[in-house]
């Protein structure tokens, strides 16, 4: 919404001592426990009343090193992962990356306590966090690899397989996510591509992960429970 929001004009001599002079919309957002003992984000409004929303922590940035000697920008995500901002990738999730260089050189950051799909104002509920990771190396031709091959990030949690699509054009990101979802269903379950395509249209949600990192993201959420007969 550049040029439309924020509506506060930037003032002279903006600095860390006077951040309000930047005219942005970012505010400090405390977290508090509710009556159930669950943490919530608290956004104060001009009326004095608060907007309260649940927390769902995750690391926005996770990836492996790209196979290049050039400097890689930290903002746009790519086939090696990076600033992918998919809010389903919280505690218990698994992400698969194609290893590009010796040692993979995994990195992470950009921790969030909460983020809406789209992250439309660029900033979510940013927060410092300590995350614990478990790493497993899957070797082609030896280990079982979901979808038989990892050509771009693939993810799963307890409920969904997640196939991201990344492109500067949101329409192309949607197509890439769909193509990867079809490829995954075909390779993982042996489903005909046309049947996979029809299934995705009837039963799979595609969500916009973010639209603010130059390279936009859309991801399919393929419900694992729909394929229980294939596990027999």
N, CA, C and O of each residue as an XYZ file, in Angstrom:
928
protein
N       0.831     -1.202      0.000
C       0.000      0.000      0.000
C       0.870      1.258      0.000
O       0.485      2.292      0.546
N       2.045      1.154     -0.619
C       2.961      2.301     -0.650
C       2.286      3.506     -1.304
O       1.666      3.384     -2.360
N       2.413      4.668     -0.664
C       1.789      5.881     -1.159
C       0.364      6.073     -0.677
O      -0.204      7.156     -0.816
N      -0.216      5.022     -0.110
C      -1.581      5.083      0.413
C      -1.588      4.981      1.936
O      -2.327      5.695      2.613
N      -0.765      4.094      2.459
C      -0.563      3.953      3.896
C       0.933      3.900      4.169
O       1.685      3.418      3.322
N       1.388      4.377      5.316
C       0.606      5.024      6.378
C       0.219      6.452      5.998
O       0.837      7.063      5.127
N      -0.791      6.964      6.651
C      -1.275      8.310      6.359
C      -0.579      9.374      7.195
O      -0.771     10.570      6.979
N       0.231      8.929      8.152
C       1.008      9.882      8.940
C       2.210     10.355      8.124
O       2.960      9.535      7.593
N       2.392     11.640      8.026
C       3.518     12.178      7.266
C       4.815     12.007      8.053
O       4.836     12.146      9.276
N       5.887     11.706      7.340
C       7.187     11.601      7.988
C       7.643     12.990      8.415
O       7.517     13.950      7.654
N       8.174     13.100      9.630
C       8.639     14.373     10.167
C      10.163     14.471     10.071
O      10.854     13.477      9.850
N      10.650     15.659     10.238
C      12.098     15.871     10.221
C      12.747     15.278     11.460
O      12.108     15.134     12.502
N      14.027     14.936     11.333
C      14.846     14.457     12.455
C      14.308     13.179     13.087
O      14.379     12.999     14.303
N      13.769     12.293     12.251
C      13.350     10.981     12.757
C      14.583     10.202     13.191
O      15.628     10.264     12.544
N      14.452      9.471     14.289
C      15.598      8.746     14.829
C      15.118      7.664     15.776
O      13.922      7.534     16.039
N      16.073      6.883     16.290
C      15.722      5.855     17.267
C      15.138      6.478     18.527
O      14.310      5.872     19.207
N      15.577      7.691     18.828
C      15.053      8.376     20.012
C      13.634      8.885     19.781
O      12.863      9.043     20.727
N      13.295      9.140     18.516
C      11.952      9.630     18.171
C      11.409      8.838     16.984
O      11.267      9.385     15.890
N      11.100      7.544     17.191
C      10.633      6.706     16.075
C       9.282      7.144     15.521
O       8.961      6.858     14.368
N       8.486      7.841     16.342
C       7.170      8.278     15.869
C       7.287      9.249     14.704
O       6.339      9.418     13.938
N       8.447      9.889     14.565
C       8.632     10.859     13.486
C       8.789     10.217     12.108
O       8.726     10.900     11.086
N       8.996      8.887     12.088
C       9.074      8.208     10.792
C       7.711      8.134     10.115
O       7.628      7.932      8.903
N       6.643      8.295     10.890
C       5.302      8.250     10.313
C       4.841      6.858      9.940
O       3.927      6.706      9.129
N       5.465      5.829     10.523
C       5.050      4.477     10.167
C       3.918      3.991     11.072
O       3.443      4.717     11.946
N       3.499      2.749     10.841
C       2.372      2.226     11.617
C       2.805      1.134     12.598
O       1.960      0.518     13.248
N       4.092      0.894     12.707
C       4.561     -0.133     13.627
C       4.472      0.370     15.067
O       4.865      1.499     15.361
N       3.965     -0.458     15.944
C       3.815     -0.083     17.344
C       4.316     -1.225     18.216
O       4.332     -2.378     17.785
N       4.719     -0.914     19.421
C       5.088     -1.955     20.361
C       3.825     -2.675     20.804
O       2.854     -2.047     21.227
N       3.846     -3.984     20.703
C       2.677     -4.788     21.033
C       3.011     -5.746     22.170
O       3.724     -6.725     21.950
N       2.519     -5.493     23.370
C       2.797     -6.412     24.479
C       2.015     -7.708     24.319
O       1.050     -7.776     23.558
N       2.440     -8.723     25.035
C       1.661     -9.949     25.116
C       1.255    -10.166     26.567
O       1.998     -9.836     27.492
N       0.075    -10.722     26.748
C      -0.463    -10.960     28.090
C      -1.185    -12.295     28.110
O      -1.640    -12.776     27.072
N      -1.290    -12.892     29.286
C      -2.067    -14.112     29.449
C      -3.546    -13.765     29.625
O      -3.900    -12.828     30.340
N      -4.396    -14.540     28.959
C      -5.828    -14.349     29.150
C      -6.326    -15.218     30.308
O      -5.527    -15.831     31.015
N      -7.645    -15.270     30.497
C      -8.208    -16.010     31.622
C      -7.920    -17.507     31.546
O      -7.942    -18.198     32.565
N      -7.649    -18.013     30.329
C      -7.336    -19.433     30.143
C      -5.847    -19.725     30.309
O      -5.414    -20.871     30.185
N      -5.067    -18.678     30.592
C      -3.631    -18.864     30.727
C      -2.891    -18.901     29.411
O      -1.725    -19.294     29.364
N      -3.559    -18.494     28.329
C      -2.948    -18.481     27.003
C      -2.476    -17.072     26.672
O      -3.153    -16.092     26.984
N      -1.309    -16.976     26.036
C      -0.785    -15.664     25.669
C      -1.527    -15.083     24.470
O      -1.911    -15.802     23.548
N      -1.717    -13.776     24.503
C      -2.357    -13.048     23.409
C      -1.543    -11.801     23.088
O      -0.881    -11.235     23.958
N      -1.601    -11.381     21.830
C      -1.066    -10.083     21.458
C      -2.088     -9.004     21.767
O      -3.290     -9.216     21.607
N      -1.608     -7.840     22.213
C      -2.501     -6.760     22.623
C      -2.202     -5.510     21.801
O      -1.112     -4.945     21.892
N      -3.179     -5.081     20.994
C      -3.046     -3.851     20.227
C      -4.007     -2.806     20.788
O      -5.224     -2.984     20.731
N      -3.468     -1.732     21.324
C      -4.286     -0.655     21.877
C      -4.851      0.198     20.748
O      -4.153      0.483     19.775
N      -6.103      0.604     20.871
C      -6.726      1.491     19.894
C      -6.942      2.863     20.513
O      -6.779      3.048     21.719
N      -7.310      3.819     19.675
C      -7.509      5.196     20.161
C      -8.644      5.294     21.167
O      -8.665      6.214     21.984
N      -9.584      4.365     21.121
C     -10.716      4.398     22.049
C     -10.337      3.905     23.443
O     -11.116      4.025     24.389
N      -9.128      3.347     23.556
C      -8.712      2.770     24.829
C      -8.998      1.287     24.929
O      -8.489      0.610     25.823
N      -9.816      0.776     24.008
C     -10.093     -0.656     23.978
C      -8.973     -1.372     23.214
O      -8.293     -0.775     22.380
N      -8.795     -2.665     23.516
C      -7.695     -3.427     22.926
C      -8.206     -4.492     21.970
O      -9.253     -5.102     22.191
N      -7.449     -4.701     20.911
C      -7.641     -5.858     20.043
C      -6.761     -6.969     20.603
O      -5.569     -6.765     20.834
N      -7.341     -8.130     20.818
C      -6.596     -9.258     21.390
C      -6.616    -10.416     20.390
O      -7.676    -10.799     19.895
N      -5.443    -10.964     20.101
C      -5.375    -12.045     19.123
C      -4.388    -13.116     19.583
O      -3.417    -12.806     20.273
N      -4.631    -14.373     19.207
C      -3.794    -15.477     19.690
C      -2.406    -15.462     19.065
O      -2.210    -14.941     17.966
N      -1.451    -16.039     19.780
C      -0.090    -16.177     19.284
C       0.092    -17.529     18.608
O      -0.526    -18.522     18.990
N       0.947    -17.544     17.603
C       1.297    -18.784     16.909
C       2.732    -18.630     16.407
O       2.942    -18.317     15.235
N       3.715    -18.843     17.272
C       5.112    -18.527     16.934
C       5.667    -19.392     15.802
O       5.343    -20.575     15.689
N       6.501    -18.786     14.974
C       7.218    -19.520     13.927
C       8.385    -18.668     13.446
O       8.426    -17.459     13.673
N       9.322    -19.315     12.783
C      10.475    -18.617     12.210
C      10.148    -18.259     10.764
O       9.901    -19.142      9.943
N      10.145    -16.974     10.457
C       9.800    -16.552      9.104
C      10.871    -16.869      8.092
O      10.583    -17.053      6.910
N      12.110    -16.936      8.551
C      13.238    -17.133      7.651
C      13.960    -18.430      8.012
O      14.517    -18.557      9.102
N      13.944    -19.388      7.089
C      14.671    -20.643      7.230
C      15.119    -21.075      5.842
O      14.322    -21.062      4.904
N      16.363    -21.452      5.702
C      16.817    -21.871      4.388
C      18.203    -22.460      4.417
O      18.828    -22.576      5.471
N      18.680    -22.832      3.233
C      20.041    -23.325      3.062
C      20.770    -22.389      2.105
O      20.146    -21.584      1.414
N      22.084    -22.502      2.071
C      22.887    -21.599      1.241
C      22.669    -21.881     -0.242
O      22.548    -23.034     -0.657
N      22.620    -20.814     -1.030
C      22.509    -20.946     -2.484
C      23.874    -21.271     -3.083
O      24.906    -20.856     -2.556
N      23.872    -22.005     -4.170
C      25.117    -22.386     -4.842
C      25.572    -21.255     -5.767
O      25.435    -21.334     -6.987
N      26.107    -20.219     -5.162
C      26.572    -19.064     -5.919
C      27.648    -18.336     -5.134
O      27.683    -18.391     -3.904
N      28.515    -17.662     -5.848
C      29.527    -16.827     -5.196
C      29.052    -15.388     -5.068
O      29.738    -14.550     -4.482
N      27.862    -15.099     -5.622
C      27.292    -13.765     -5.540
C      26.602    -13.568     -4.191
O      26.177    -14.534     -3.558
N      26.495    -12.322     -3.760
C      25.742    -12.040     -2.546
C      24.260    -12.294     -2.793
O      23.711    -11.913     -3.827
N      23.623    -12.945     -1.822
C      22.202    -13.275     -1.937
C      21.410    -12.352     -1.027
O      21.678    -12.271      0.171
N      20.441    -11.663     -1.592
C      19.624    -10.734     -0.812
C      18.808    -11.508      0.214
O      18.273    -12.573     -0.093
N      18.711    -10.984      1.420
C      18.039    -11.703      2.504
C      16.527    -11.560      2.489
O      15.842    -12.277      3.218
N      15.982    -10.651      1.676
C      14.532    -10.416      1.724
C      13.743    -11.389      0.852
O      12.897    -12.099      1.397
N      13.959    -11.475     -0.470
C      13.109    -12.368     -1.264
C      13.481    -13.831     -1.075
O      14.661    -14.175     -1.137
N      12.495    -14.705     -0.846
C      12.765    -16.143     -0.764
C      12.987    -16.724     -2.153
O      12.702    -16.075     -3.160
N      13.499    -17.953     -2.199
C      13.748    -18.620     -3.482
C      13.725    -20.123     -3.262
O      13.281    -20.594     -2.215
N      14.203    -20.882     -4.249
C      14.120    -22.338     -4.176
C      14.933    -22.925     -3.034
O      14.739    -24.085     -2.669
N      15.845    -22.136     -2.464
C      16.628    -22.599     -1.318
C      15.958    -22.235      0.014
O      16.517    -22.503      1.077
N      14.781    -21.634     -0.035
C      14.076    -21.224      1.183
C      14.297    -19.750      1.455
O      14.049    -18.908      0.591
N      14.761    -19.439      2.643
C      14.980    -18.041      3.013
C      13.763    -17.453      3.697
O      13.133    -18.099      4.534
N      13.436    -16.214      3.332
C      12.384    -15.450      4.001
C      10.999    -15.864      3.491
O      10.287    -15.074      2.870
N      10.644    -17.102      3.764
C       9.472    -17.694      3.122
C       8.171    -17.351      3.843
O       7.106    -17.377      3.225
N       8.232    -17.028      5.143
C       7.094    -16.468      5.888
C       5.811    -17.305      5.788
O       4.739    -16.751      5.545
N       5.900    -18.606      5.967
C       4.708    -19.455      5.983
C       4.358    -19.744      7.438
O       5.111    -20.416      8.142
N       3.224    -19.240      7.882
C       2.924    -19.292      9.313
C       2.518    -20.675      9.813
O       2.365    -20.866     11.019
N       2.339    -21.648      8.911
C       2.075    -23.026      9.349
C       3.332    -23.733      9.846
O       3.243    -24.817     10.422
N       4.496    -23.133      9.630
C       5.752    -23.824      9.942
C       6.216    -23.486     11.355
O       7.307    -22.957     11.566
N       5.358    -23.807     12.308
C       5.674    -23.595     13.717
C       6.181    -24.866     14.369
O       6.740    -25.735     13.699
N       5.987    -24.975     15.666
C       6.483    -26.123     16.420
C       5.940    -27.432     15.845
O       4.740    -27.566     15.605
N       6.835    -28.391     15.628
C       6.444    -29.697     15.125
C       6.438    -29.839     13.623
O       6.298    -30.955     13.121
N       6.585    -28.752     12.880
C       6.592    -28.817     11.419
C       7.937    -29.327     10.910
O       8.953    -29.236     11.599
N       7.924    -29.861      9.699
C       9.138    -30.321      9.023
C       9.236    -29.614      7.681
O       8.246    -29.505      6.957
N      10.430    -29.133      7.349
C      10.663    -28.490      6.062
C      11.805    -29.215      5.360
O      12.819    -29.545      5.977
N      11.630    -29.459      4.067
C      12.639    -30.127      3.246
C      13.234    -29.118      2.268
O      12.510    -28.346      1.640
N      14.563    -29.132      2.147
C      15.257    -28.229      1.232
C      16.203    -29.022      0.341
O      16.793    -30.005      0.789
N      16.354    -28.605     -0.921
C      17.392    -29.219     -1.753
C      18.757    -28.671     -1.337
O      18.970    -27.458     -1.355
N      19.676    -29.552     -0.964
C      20.996    -29.113     -0.517
C      21.782    -28.584     -1.711
O      21.909    -29.262     -2.731
N      22.303    -27.378     -1.578
C      22.997    -26.712     -2.684
C      24.513    -26.785     -2.574
O      25.209    -26.894     -3.583
N      25.026    -26.725     -1.347
C      26.470    -26.684     -1.129
C      26.830    -27.660     -0.009
O      25.956    -28.109      0.732
N      28.097    -27.982      0.108
C      28.560    -28.898      1.148
C      28.156    -28.382      2.527
O      28.400    -27.223      2.860
N      27.536    -29.252      3.326
C      27.123    -28.872      4.670
C      25.785    -28.179      4.740
O      25.277    -27.927      5.832
N      25.194    -27.860      3.582
C      23.877    -27.203      3.473
C      23.875    -25.763      4.001
O      23.303    -24.872      3.374
N      24.520    -25.536      5.163
C      24.638    -24.188      5.752
C      23.267    -23.580      6.049
O      22.945    -22.481      5.596
N      22.481    -24.307      6.807
C      21.155    -23.838      7.215
C      21.263    -22.552      8.047
O      22.208    -22.374      8.816
N      20.301    -21.682      7.882
C      20.233    -20.445      8.665
C      18.773    -20.133      8.964
O      17.871    -20.620      8.282
N      18.550    -19.323      9.979
C      17.184    -18.991     10.371
C      17.148    -17.623     11.033
O      18.185    -17.089     11.428
N      15.963    -17.063     11.153
C      15.775    -15.762     11.791
C      14.362    -15.261     11.547
O      13.472    -16.039     11.202
N      14.157    -13.967     11.725
C      12.861    -13.335     11.466
C      11.745    -14.032     12.244
O      10.736    -14.442     11.671
N      11.940    -14.158     13.542
C      10.950    -14.862     14.354
C       9.700    -14.003     14.570
O       9.779    -12.791     14.769
N       8.556    -14.669     14.526
C       7.260    -14.021     14.713
C       6.520    -14.688     15.863
O       6.626    -15.899     16.059
N       5.778    -13.903     16.614
C       4.810    -14.469     17.556
C       3.466    -14.684     16.866
O       2.688    -15.548     17.270
N       3.195    -13.898     15.828
C       1.968    -14.060     15.050
C       2.151    -13.351     13.714
O       2.842    -12.336     13.624
N       1.524    -13.900     12.680
C       1.525    -13.245     11.368
C       0.294    -13.688     10.592
O       0.024    -14.884     10.479
N      -0.443    -12.740     10.064
C      -1.564    -13.077      9.203
C      -1.071    -13.452      7.820
O      -0.016    -12.986      7.389
N      -1.832    -14.301      7.111
C      -1.484    -14.612      5.729
C      -1.452    -13.316      4.925
O      -2.392    -12.522      4.968
N      -0.369    -13.116      4.200
C      -0.187    -11.897      3.431
C       0.814    -10.962      4.057
O       1.604    -10.337      3.350
N       0.797    -10.854      5.380
C       1.672     -9.913      6.110
C       1.633     -8.538      5.431
O       2.674     -7.961      5.115
N       0.420     -8.027      5.213
C       0.179     -6.945      4.275
C       0.868     -5.623      4.613
O       1.111     -4.820      3.712
N       1.187     -5.374      5.878
C       1.849     -4.122      6.245
C       3.356     -4.303      6.435
O       4.024     -3.438      7.002
N       3.892     -5.444      5.951
C       5.316     -5.770      6.003
C       5.749     -6.311      7.357
O       6.574     -7.221      7.430
N       5.196     -5.757      8.428
C       5.584     -6.159      9.778
C       4.453     -6.930     10.440
O       3.306     -6.482     10.460
N       4.794     -8.103     10.985
C       3.830     -8.877     11.766
C       4.093     -8.595     13.240
O       4.630     -7.540     13.577
N       3.727     -9.512     14.118
C       4.112     -9.372     15.523
C       5.509     -9.971     15.649
O       5.677    -11.153     15.949
N       6.505     -9.118     15.411
C       7.904     -9.549     15.456
C       8.330     -9.724     16.905
O       7.894     -8.976     17.779
N       9.185    -10.715     17.161
C       9.588    -10.979     18.538
C      10.885    -11.775     18.555
O      11.177    -12.515     17.616
N      11.648    -11.626     19.604
C      12.833    -12.454     19.769
C      12.405    -13.840     20.234
O      11.420    -13.984     20.959
N      13.155    -14.862     19.811
C      12.780    -16.230     20.157
C      14.012    -17.123     20.172
O      15.011    -16.845     19.508
N      13.921    -18.192     20.936
C      14.920    -19.254     20.905
C      14.250    -20.479     20.302
O      13.310    -21.021     20.884
N      14.718    -20.912     19.161
C      14.114    -22.043     18.465
C      15.052    -23.244     18.510
O      16.272    -23.093     18.459
N      14.474    -24.432     18.604
C      15.238    -25.674     18.604
C      14.917    -26.446     17.334
O      13.749    -26.629     16.992
N      15.965    -26.905     16.626
C      15.795    -27.604     15.364
C      16.440    -28.982     15.416
O      17.442    -29.186     16.101
N      15.857    -29.920     14.689
C      16.459    -31.226     14.479
C      16.749    -31.366     12.990
O      15.874    -31.105     12.165
N      17.967    -31.774     12.637
C      18.357    -31.871     11.235
C      18.535    -33.332     10.829
O      19.129    -34.123     11.562
N      18.016    -33.678      9.658
C      18.175    -35.009      9.089
C      18.599    -34.867      7.633
O      17.973    -34.126      6.875
N      19.648    -35.565      7.239
C      20.100    -35.540      5.851
C      19.493    -36.729      5.115
O      19.731    -37.878      5.486
N      18.715    -36.457      4.079
C      18.135    -37.497      3.237
C      18.949    -37.593      1.955
O      19.141    -36.598      1.257
N      19.425    -38.796      1.648
C      20.269    -38.997      0.472
C      19.480    -39.654     -0.646
O      18.843    -40.689     -0.449
N      19.530    -39.040     -1.824
C      18.822    -39.565     -2.988
C      19.313    -40.975     -3.298
O      20.514    -41.247     -3.275
N      18.359    -41.875     -3.591
C      18.699    -43.251     -3.902
C      18.874    -44.135     -2.692
O      19.033    -45.348     -2.833
N      18.848    -43.559     -1.506
C      19.029    -44.328     -0.278
C      17.862    -44.151      0.678
O      17.318    -45.134      1.182
N      17.476    -42.923      0.929
C      16.411    -42.621      1.882
C      15.105    -42.319      1.162
O      15.109    -41.878      0.013
N      13.983    -42.559      1.845
C      12.690    -42.182      1.292
C      12.546    -40.670      1.351
O      12.665    -40.063      2.415
N      12.292    -40.082      0.216
C      12.161    -38.638      0.103
C      10.731    -38.306     -0.301
O      10.260    -38.814     -1.319
N      10.034    -37.485      0.444
C       8.654    -37.127      0.072
C       8.586    -36.572     -1.349
O       9.357    -35.684     -1.711
N       7.669    -37.093     -2.144
C       7.568    -36.664     -3.532
C       8.710    -37.149     -4.391
O       8.853    -36.714     -5.534
N       9.532    -38.046     -3.862
C      10.669    -38.686     -4.540
C      11.838    -37.759     -4.815
O      12.968    -38.224     -4.968
N      11.593    -36.453     -4.881
C      12.662    -35.502     -5.187
C      12.327    -34.156     -4.573
O      11.179    -33.715     -4.618
N      13.337    -33.496     -3.993
C      13.159    -32.154     -3.443
C      13.819    -31.168     -4.392
O      15.045    -31.077     -4.451
N      13.002    -30.431     -5.131
C      13.521    -29.460     -6.101
C      13.331    -28.022     -5.620
O      13.872    -27.082     -6.201
N      12.557    -27.870     -4.556
C      12.292    -26.573     -3.946
C      11.810    -26.871     -2.533
O      11.610    -28.042     -2.209
N      11.613    -25.874     -1.676
C      11.116    -26.180     -0.335
C       9.779    -26.931     -0.377
O       8.887    -26.613     -1.163
N       9.678    -27.921      0.485
C       8.452    -28.676      0.712
C       8.297    -28.766      2.218
O       9.292    -28.891      2.933
N       7.078    -28.705      2.712
C       6.886    -28.714      4.162
C       5.720    -29.610      4.535
O       4.872    -29.948      3.708
N       5.705    -29.981      5.803
C       4.564    -30.716      6.344
C       4.413    -30.395      7.817
O       5.386    -30.085      8.505
N       3.184    -30.475      8.287
C       2.907    -30.478      9.719
C       1.966    -31.643      9.985
O       1.771    -32.478      9.102
N       1.389    -31.724     11.147
C       0.576    -32.883     11.488
C      -0.624    -33.048     10.563
O      -1.110    -34.163     10.374
N      -1.102    -31.958      9.988
C      -2.349    -32.007      9.208
C      -2.152    -31.900      7.707
O      -2.935    -32.468      6.945
N      -1.120    -31.181      7.260
C      -1.006    -30.857      5.840
C       0.377    -31.154      5.258
O       1.389    -31.093      5.957
N       0.394    -31.478      3.957
C       1.568    -31.295      3.117
C       1.465    -29.885      2.541
O       0.377    -29.446      2.170
N       2.588    -29.177      2.464
C       2.573    -27.768      2.050
C       3.550    -27.574      0.897
O       4.746    -27.827      1.039
N       3.031    -27.119     -0.254
C       3.872    -26.894     -1.429
C       3.877    -25.400     -1.772
O       2.873    -24.885     -2.263
N       4.970    -24.707     -1.527
C       5.033    -23.274     -1.828
C       5.220    -23.004     -3.326
O       5.764    -23.821     -4.068
N       4.750    -21.836     -3.733
C       5.041    -21.288     -5.048
C       5.567    -19.881     -4.863
O       4.951    -19.085     -4.155
N       6.708    -19.548     -5.489
C       7.379    -18.264     -5.279
C       7.619    -17.567     -6.609
O       8.181    -18.146     -7.539
N       7.183    -16.308     -6.685
C       7.417    -15.521     -7.901
C       7.092    -14.060     -7.608
O       6.309    -13.768     -6.704
N       7.684    -13.149     -8.358
C       7.352    -11.729     -8.197
C       5.925    -11.445     -8.646
O       5.316    -10.472     -8.202
N       5.389    -12.289     -9.526
C       4.008    -12.174    -10.002
C       3.150    -13.135     -9.195
O       3.436    -14.332     -9.159
N       2.104    -12.633     -8.546
C       1.276    -13.472     -7.690
C       0.577    -14.569     -8.490
O       0.404    -15.681     -7.990
N       0.169    -14.268     -9.732
C      -0.450    -15.295    -10.571
C       0.529    -16.426    -10.849
O       0.156    -17.598    -10.802
N       1.783    -16.078    -11.139
C       2.787    -17.104    -11.401
C       3.108    -17.908    -10.144
O       3.349    -19.113    -10.218
N       3.111    -17.240     -8.987
C       3.327    -17.955     -7.731
C       2.227    -18.993     -7.519
O       2.499    -20.101     -7.055
N       0.981    -18.637     -7.857
C      -0.136    -19.571     -7.739
C       0.065    -20.758     -8.665
O      -0.161    -21.901     -8.265
N       0.484    -20.504     -9.888
C       0.712    -21.594    -10.842
C       1.834    -22.513    -10.368
O       1.735    -23.735    -10.486
N       2.898    -21.924     -9.833
C       4.029    -22.731     -9.376
C       3.640    -23.608     -8.191
O       4.049    -24.766     -8.111
N       2.852    -23.057     -7.274
C       2.385    -23.847     -6.144
C       1.508    -25.002     -6.623
O       1.621    -26.121     -6.123
N       0.636    -24.728     -7.588
C      -0.241    -25.762     -8.129
C       0.552    -26.840     -8.852
O       0.301    -28.030     -8.660
N       1.510    -26.432     -9.685
C       2.338    -27.417    -10.393
C       3.082    -28.322     -9.415
O       3.148    -29.536     -9.607
N       3.640    -27.721     -8.365
C       4.392    -28.516     -7.397
C       3.465    -29.436     -6.611
O       3.850    -30.556     -6.274
N       2.249    -28.980     -6.313
C       1.277    -29.832     -5.618
C       0.892    -31.025     -6.496
O       0.793    -32.149     -6.004
N       0.678    -30.789     -7.779
C       0.358    -31.885     -8.705
C       1.528    -32.855     -8.802
O       1.340    -34.070     -8.737
N       2.723    -32.322     -8.957
C       3.913    -33.181     -9.033
C       4.055    -34.015     -7.774
O       4.336    -35.212     -7.846
N       3.862    -33.389     -6.618
C       3.998    -34.098     -5.350
C       2.989    -35.234     -5.249
O       3.365    -36.354     -4.903
N       1.712    -34.971     -5.545
C       0.678    -36.001     -5.442
C       0.937    -37.145     -6.422
O       0.702    -38.310     -6.102
N       1.413    -36.809     -7.596
C       1.731    -37.830     -8.589
C       2.888    -38.708     -8.137
O       2.827    -39.931     -8.261
N       3.942    -38.089     -7.614
C       5.133    -38.838     -7.232
C       4.987    -39.543     -5.886
O       5.503    -40.646     -5.702
N       4.288    -38.911     -4.947
C       4.163    -39.482     -3.603
C       3.116    -40.595     -3.553
O       3.326    -41.618     -2.901
N       1.984    -40.396     -4.246
C       0.879    -41.342     -4.133
C       0.544    -42.055     -5.448
O      -0.342    -42.909     -5.475
N       1.238    -41.715     -6.532
C       0.959    -42.352     -7.811
C      -0.352    -41.926     -8.437
O      -0.924    -42.664     -9.239
N      -0.836    -40.750     -8.084
C      -2.119    -40.259     -8.587
C      -1.924    -39.605     -9.953
O      -1.005    -38.811    -10.153
N      -2.808    -39.955    -10.885
C      -2.781    -39.335    -12.203
C      -2.833    -37.813    -12.067
O      -3.555    -37.282    -11.224
N      -2.066    -37.123    -12.901
C      -1.971    -35.665    -12.777
C      -3.323    -34.979    -12.931
O      -3.602    -34.007    -12.229
N      -4.165    -35.468    -13.838
C      -5.482    -34.845    -14.038
C      -6.361    -35.025    -12.800
O      -7.088    -34.110    -12.416
N      -6.294    -36.207    -12.173
C      -7.057    -36.442    -10.947
C      -6.527    -35.559     -9.821
O      -7.297    -34.999     -9.041
N      -5.194    -35.443     -9.748
C      -4.584    -34.582     -8.719
C      -5.042    -33.139     -8.895
O      -5.357    -32.465     -7.915
N      -5.082    -32.666    -10.122
C      -5.504    -31.294    -10.421
C      -6.957    -31.084    -10.006
O      -7.297    -30.069     -9.398
N      -7.812    -32.056    -10.340
C      -9.226    -31.958     -9.962
C      -9.377    -31.970     -8.445
O     -10.180    -31.220     -7.891
N      -8.600    -32.825     -7.772
C      -8.662    -32.882     -6.305
C      -8.275    -31.548     -5.688
O      -8.956    -31.064     -4.784
N      -7.201    -30.954     -6.162
C      -6.739    -29.674     -5.602
C      -7.812    -28.603     -5.732
O      -8.003    -27.791     -4.827
N      -8.509    -28.606     -6.863
C      -9.550    -27.608     -7.086
C     -10.739    -27.819     -6.166
O     -11.394    -26.859     -5.761
N     -11.022    -29.081     -5.834
C     -12.202    -29.394     -5.033
C     -11.950    -29.332     -3.531
O     -12.862    -29.029     -2.762
N     -10.706    -29.620     -3.103
C     -10.529    -29.892     -1.679
C      -9.307    -29.258     -1.020
O      -9.085    -29.464      0.173
N      -8.511    -28.495     -1.763
C      -7.275    -27.945     -1.188
C      -7.321    -26.428     -1.143
O      -7.664    -25.775     -2.129
N      -6.973    -25.874      0.011
C      -6.873    -24.422      0.150
C      -5.476    -23.958     -0.257
O      -4.472    -24.559      0.123
N      -5.433    -22.891     -1.026
C      -4.187    -22.214     -1.362
C      -4.184    -20.878     -0.627
O      -5.128    -20.096     -0.746
N      -3.133    -20.622      0.124
C      -3.063    -19.402      0.922
C      -1.899    -18.525      0.467
O      -0.866    -19.022      0.016
N      -2.086    -17.223      0.594
C      -1.022    -16.269      0.307
C      -0.161    -16.149      1.560
O      -0.620    -15.639      2.583
N       1.070    -16.610      1.485
C       1.933    -16.538      2.672
C       2.364    -15.104      2.932
O       2.271    -14.614      4.057
N       2.838    -14.428      1.881
C       3.225    -13.023      2.030
C       3.268    -12.369      0.654
O       3.477    -13.035     -0.360
N       3.064    -11.042      0.638
C       3.124    -10.279     -0.612
C       4.082     -9.099     -0.497
O       4.033     -8.177     -1.312
N       4.961     -9.123      0.516
C       5.756     -7.935      0.841
C       7.261     -8.144      0.679
O       8.035     -7.222      0.935
N       7.689     -9.331      0.262
C       9.121     -9.627      0.199
C       9.654     -9.638     -1.226
O      10.575    -10.391     -1.539
N       9.077     -8.801     -2.097
C       9.424     -8.702     -3.513
C       9.012     -9.970     -4.234
O       8.189     -9.909     -5.148
N       9.558    -11.119     -3.854
C       9.080    -12.401     -4.352
C       7.893    -12.824     -3.494
O       8.041    -13.044     -2.292
N       6.740    -12.936     -4.096
C       5.514    -13.253     -3.361
C       5.375    -14.763     -3.199
O       5.954    -15.538     -3.960
N       4.598    -15.170     -2.196
C       4.450    -16.592     -1.912
C       3.009    -17.031     -1.790
O       2.186    -16.354     -1.173
N       2.712    -18.179     -2.389
C       1.430    -18.868     -2.211
C       1.761    -20.313     -1.878
O       2.700    -20.881     -2.435
N       0.995    -20.909     -0.975
C       1.255    -22.312     -0.650
C      -0.033    -23.111     -0.584
O      -1.053    -22.642     -0.079
N       0.037    -24.339     -1.109
C      -1.079    -25.280     -1.035
C      -1.029    -26.015      0.293
O       0.048    -26.357      0.780
N      -2.191    -26.256      0.877
C      -2.314    -27.032      2.119
C      -3.067    -28.315      1.794
O      -4.298    -28.353      1.819
N      -2.310    -29.361      1.491
C      -2.884    -30.640      1.068
C      -3.168    -31.476      2.310
O      -2.242    -31.855      3.027
N      -4.420    -31.759      2.563
C      -4.836    -32.434      3.784
C      -4.407    -33.899      3.765
O      -4.824    -34.655      2.887
N      -3.587    -34.301      4.713
C      -3.061    -35.662      4.757
C      -4.159    -36.700      4.952
O      -4.085    -37.797      4.398
N      -5.175    -36.356      5.736
C      -6.242    -37.309      6.059
C      -6.988    -37.794      4.820
O      -7.603    -38.860      4.843
N      -6.936    -37.011      3.736
C      -7.639    -37.391      2.515
C      -6.999    -38.595      1.831
O      -7.599    -39.172      0.924
N      -5.799    -38.985      2.243
C      -5.050    -40.034      1.557
C      -4.801    -41.241      2.461
O      -3.838    -41.985      2.271
N      -5.677    -41.423      3.441
C      -5.463    -42.524      4.388
C      -5.521    -43.892      3.723
O      -4.869    -44.828      4.187
N      -6.299    -44.028      2.629
C      -6.348    -45.311      1.936
C      -5.031    -45.655      1.256
O      -4.752    -46.827      1.003
N      -4.219    -44.646      0.957
C      -2.946    -44.879      0.276
C      -1.882    -45.375      1.238
O      -0.840    -45.870      0.808
N      -2.131    -45.251      2.521
C      -1.154    -45.663      3.528
C      -1.324    -47.117      3.939
O      -0.539    -47.640      4.731
N      -2.363    -47.777      3.394
C      -2.613    -49.156      3.778
C      -1.694    -50.098      3.016
O      -1.758    -51.312      3.208
